Amino acid sequence: MLPIEKQTVQWQEKDTEYQAVWLSQNNYAPPSRIVIVDDTTTADEAYRLANAGASMLWRGDYHNAKQLLQALNRRIERSEQRKVSKRSANQTLPSTPQDLPNLFHQQRQAQSQRARLLSRLLIELDADYKSVLRRAPDVSEACTLAFGKINDKESDEAIVLSFRDLQGALGAAQWRKKGVKIDELGLSIYPHYGVFAPTRHEYVQLLLDAPLPASHNLAYDIGTGTGLLSIILAQRGFKHIIATDINPQALACAQDNFERLALSAITLQQTDLFPTDAPLANLIVCNPPWLPAKASSPLDYAVYDPNSAMLRGVLNGAKQHLAEQGEVWLILSDLAKRLQLRTREALLGWFEKAGLTVKYRLDTTPTHSRSQDSDDPLFAARSREITSLWCLV
Ligand SMILES: C[S@@+](CC[C@H](N)C(=O)[O-])C[C@H]1O[C@@H](n2cnc3c(N)ncnc32)[C@H](O)[C@@H]1O
């Protein structure tokens, strides 16, 4: 992915001024204060620097940087635990269900603070994403896949990014190579960097079980991500599918998956919600981000839907895009309801306001690891989560 506007970062090292292209998956601004760190820097020192707002450009051994990042993470975790214990010691009443929205927001805040602190450890790569650090692996292919070519032919500017984003790119390259097995379909899906990976795909069976609408000429897949829902609809016999997403990385990823499966009946459009200049659809499928909360990175927009804007947008626009006897299959987890971020009444009210009625609903319970993690402060809500396919007409 190319940044919309090429940003640069400056720093001083041994009395010389340096400049490089700045890359940040979370769209963080280029750091204004950079200190040089290496193998002699202790984890406590790095933790203190990060908390003081300094970013640290790593000049030591590549693997030692990985260890330093882990050590930083442990210190942040300990500090978070201390804060939680202090808060519960100050509480006179035991936690009540009313605390859930608060708990959720606190947890997100802690995650974002942790991401910020960990992103302060930086690495410099050359214009071809090569690292000169001792014992550094070849990261150029993974970075090119994740971030695209940053420099044009005339420019050979160095690139600075957080070590954490680099690790993200390396992890994503592995996913893209190995794929995510979708047993229900007997195939694998290959997620790209910055695209929602269907690692929790309990809803696939719902899409396989739902009775097809009377006519299956055309379906829209709104927010296609890796293209998974379009692939299911193609397997189920839809003649043509138009898949949309606002994230260009998602469209490239979906295209890759369709090509791997030699599916030619699917057209892609980068757009907000509904395709433009398209005939009316017999079916609209959508698995919107399931939690109404603030989003910042492209990946956040796959999980968090600020003010339920995407969900409401799909519902409100459905009627005008549906052919006669057309249906909407809305995939929605009830976690937002369980965390008291959205009521069931509000959801049903939005259906009604959009002129849609519930024809039937299919339910399933997630089996992903977070729903089983009893140490998660939100376990009470997560362990009871139900994912539904709402058929709306
Ligand atoms: C939860 S993911 C679902 C991905 C895929 N359909 C699946 O089920 O695996 C939601 C997707 O919606 C996309 N999205 C978010 N807002 C959107 C909008 N306004 N218009 C189109 N796509 C959007 C995100 O980029 C993301 O790919």
The ligand as an SDF file (V2000), in Angstrom:
LIG
                    3D

 27 29  0  0  0  0  0  0  0  0999 V2000
  -15.7910   -7.9480    8.9630 C   0  0  0  0  0  0  0  0  0  0  0  0
  -14.9930   -7.6070    7.4320 S   0  0  0  0  0  0  0  0  0  0  0  0
  -15.7990   -8.8520    6.4460 C   0  0  0  0  0  0  0  0  0  0  0  0
  -14.9720   -9.3260    5.2900 C   0  0  0  0  0  0  0  0  0  0  0  0
  -15.5910  -10.4910    4.4850 C   0  0  0  0  0  0  0  0  0  0  0  0
  -16.8740  -10.1330    3.9130 N   0  0  0  0  0  0  0  0  0  0  0  0
  -15.7710  -11.7140    5.3540 C   0  0  0  0  0  0  0  0  0  0  0  0
  -16.8910  -12.0320    5.7460 O   0  0  0  0  0  0  0  0  0  0  0  0
  -14.7680  -12.3670    5.6540 O   0  0  0  0  0  0  0  0  0  0  0  0
  -15.7530   -6.1090    6.8890 C   0  0  0  0  0  0  0  0  0  0  0  0
  -15.2470   -5.5620    5.5520 C   0  0  0  0  0  0  0  0  0  0  0  0
  -16.0030   -4.3720    5.2400 O   0  0  0  0  0  0  0  0  0  0  0  0
  -15.1560   -3.4220    4.6420 C   0  0  0  0  0  0  0  0  0  0  0  0
  -15.7950   -2.1060    4.7820 N   0  0  0  0  0  0  0  0  0  0  0  0
  -15.8410   -1.2990    5.8820 C   0  0  0  0  0  0  0  0  0  0  0  0
  -16.5550   -0.1990    5.6140 N   0  0  0  0  0  0  0  0  0  0  0  0
  -16.9870   -0.3060    4.3160 C   0  0  0  0  0  0  0  0  0  0  0  0
  -17.7830    0.5140    3.4590 C   0  0  0  0  0  0  0  0  0  0  0  0
  -18.2810    1.6550    3.8860 N   0  0  0  0  0  0  0  0  0  0  0  0
  -18.0040    0.1030    2.1810 N   0  0  0  0  0  0  0  0  0  0  0  0
  -17.4900   -1.0680    1.7260 C   0  0  0  0  0  0  0  0  0  0  0  0
  -16.7270   -1.8830    2.5050 N   0  0  0  0  0  0  0  0  0  0  0  0
  -16.4910   -1.5140    3.7800 C   0  0  0  0  0  0  0  0  0  0  0  0
  -13.8400   -3.5830    5.3800 C   0  0  0  0  0  0  0  0  0  0  0  0
  -12.7570   -3.0330    4.6370 O   0  0  0  0  0  0  0  0  0  0  0  0
  -13.7840   -5.1150    5.5230 C   0  0  0  0  0  0  0  0  0  0  0  0
  -13.1260   -5.7040    4.4270 O   0  0  0  0  0  0  0  0  0  0  0  0
  1  2  1  0
  2  3  1  0
  2 10  1  0
  3  4  1  0
  4  5  1  0
  5  6  1  0
  5  7  1  0
  7  8  2  0
  7  9  1  0
 10 11  1  0
 11 12  1  0
 11 26  1  0
 12 13  1  0
 13 14  1  0
 13 24  1  0
 14 15  1  0
 14 23  1  0
 15 16  2  0
 16 17  1  0
 17 18  1  0
 17 23  2  0
 18 19  1  0
 18 20  2  0
 20 21  1  0
 21 22  2  0
 22 23  1  0
 24 25  1  0
 24 26  1  0
 26 27  1  0
M  CHG  2   2   1   9  -1
M  END
$$$$
